[in-house]
Amino acid sequence: MKKAVPFGALALSYIDPYNLEYLSFSVIERLAKLQHVDFAVHFSIMDLHRNIDMELDPKRDLFKDALPGWRDRVPAEALSKKSLPN
């Protein structure tokens, strides 16, 4: 995709992953090398609420590719369904 954007063009990258598991941060890093690019990234809060217990399971850890190091930045007490706003 990056090669298809003319040099110096104003670009908008709209990222709407079906599932955060399938979004790799390396995609964002490559697109960020464009000279002029803005990002709009959609994270489905409804999906996260519905699947939070499964997504926060350290054995599963599907967010590590999309959000490297996120577990180190989120307090342990925040890693539960009870901690989410209603």
Secondary structure, 3 states (H helix, E strand, C coil): CHHHCCCCCEEEEEECCCCHHHCCHHHHHHHCCCCEEEEEECCCHHHHHHHHHHHCCCCCCCCCCCCCCHHHHCCHHHCCHHHCCC
